[in-house]
Amino acid sequence: MRCRSCGSAPLEVFLRLGELPLPDALLREDQLAKPEPRYPLDLAFCTACALVQITASIPPERLFVDNYLYFSSYSDDLLRHAREEALGLARELRLGPDSLVVEIASNDGYLLRNFVELGVPVLGIDPAPAQAEAADAAGVPTLREFFGTDLARRLRDEGRRADAIVANNVLAHTPDPNDLLAGAALLLEEDGVLAVENTYVRDLIDNLAFDTVYHEHFSYLSCTSIAALAERNGLHLNGVEHFPEIQGGSLRWRLGKHEAPRPEVADYLGRERELGLDEPDYYRRFGERVEQACGDLAALLRQLKGAGASIAAYGAAAKGTILLNHAGIDGELVDFVVDRNPHKQGLFMPGVHLPIRAPEALLAERPDYLLLLAWNYRDEVMRQQDEYRRGGGRFVVPLPEPEVV
């Protein structure tokens, strides 16, 4: 395989997770006896441009249309984070009724509705039908399409240019990142801002967040790799902001058509060179650490189960599918999974077939332990489940090393 960003080959594989089901392909009860498609999941490093990426390519329609049940509005912390970003952009760029804000992968309109409140025209772009329908219902006009140069050119021909484009948690989900950034450059006003946010590969490695490696995440970004990707598509990296509490550690990059880097850009690029994020050695031990953590987690759960404890899990997200399947955690260790998203309740986790229930099941069933599959939202989940905790329930945090809290 060639690099998704620069086209170089070969890539150096440093993590092999095996053949796994698609992480968001939740199952109905009548599907449990049928074979589930499985796909290889390997993580590799490009020595030419430093992009970390998976080697498999699943058609985006299979990932983001047929099986996609993620709704951003069910995370309170993410809603606050999105509102702060929207209000900050509106102030900084002095956005008003003559402006246009476009969001790529706008989901259920969770971010753009903040601009709507301010009277700023918006356009959401998202191929997932249920999410786009929810956004439209919330007053956020949404195109049900994938974004790229073809759509950007069509919008330009209609006379639309964006003062700001937001691309949160989508660049890494795109099999052709050059097409997305080239499209953004086409649609962006000459002095406009493209705000890109995704998991930071340094946080992924340091926090052992291997469960964020799945078929929807084609790439894992650093400042080094995104700077090269931006330059290739007529954009410049002008700002960097770190949010260690979001998605297990995320960076927000500011890109623009004119080079005007803030001081932190050079700081981040220099620090990545010092740490070796642009060299394969930084990544090579990751696979060994993953196997150790999975073994330790499974052993801890077996110990608790052997002592007569009952165990449930929180978070029917893609990362939960990866963790459960790779660590071999199924119905023998965990009784059920809870999730706030009603679209997932009543379905079953891919591969391990654990039933998904509403969070109220925790108070009804009173499991002794709750495995935090959504460990990247640890503080939020523990706040939400304070009544469960006050009733004696305890939490198992799986990564970066298993612990009971």
Secondary structure, 3 states (H helix, E strand, C coil): CCCCCCCCCCCEEEEEEEEEECCCCCECHHHCCCCCCEEEEEEEECCCCCCEEECCCCCHHHHHCCCCCCCHHHCHHHHHHHHHHHHHHHHHHCCCCCCCEEEECCCCCCCHHHHHHCCCCEEEECCCHHHHHHHHHCCCCEECCCCCHHHHHHHHHCCCCEEEEEEECCHHHCCCHHHHHHHHHHHEEEEEEEEEEEEEHHHHHHCCCHHHCCCCCCEEECHHHHHHHHHHCCCEEEEEEEECCCCCCEEEEEEECCCCCCHHHHHHHHHHHHHCCCCCHHHHCHHHHHHHHHHHHHHHHHHHHHCCCCEEEECCCHHHHHHHHHHCCCCCCCCCEECCCCCCCCCECCCCCCEEECCHHHHHHCCCEEEECCHHHHHHHHHHCHHHHHCCCEEEECCCCCEEC
